Amino acid sequence: MKTIVTILFNDFETLDVFGPIEVFGRLSQHFNLEFISANGGLVTSWVLSLILSDMIRQSNKATRLSTIGKKTPNGIHSQILI
């Protein structure tokens, strides 16, 4: 089983995170989903959804796919890193 780790930050774009996560969630027999953030605990999305996350820790041997978004002068930019 592979682990998908999503890095969250306050004001993240909900669809940028949960669009891809929904696909992996439907394949739960193949993927374990984890949400992490800098300090752990509750992280608030742009639309005020609260997500519980673990604190970022040193990398382990899991395969990681992380959705990262950031605010830019032109709006929110997101990318998927493998």
Secondary structure, 3 states (H helix, E strand, C coil): CEEEEEECCCCECHHHHHHHHHHHHCCCCCEEEEEEECCCEEEEECCCCEEEEEECCCCCCCCCCEEEEEEECCEEEEEEEC
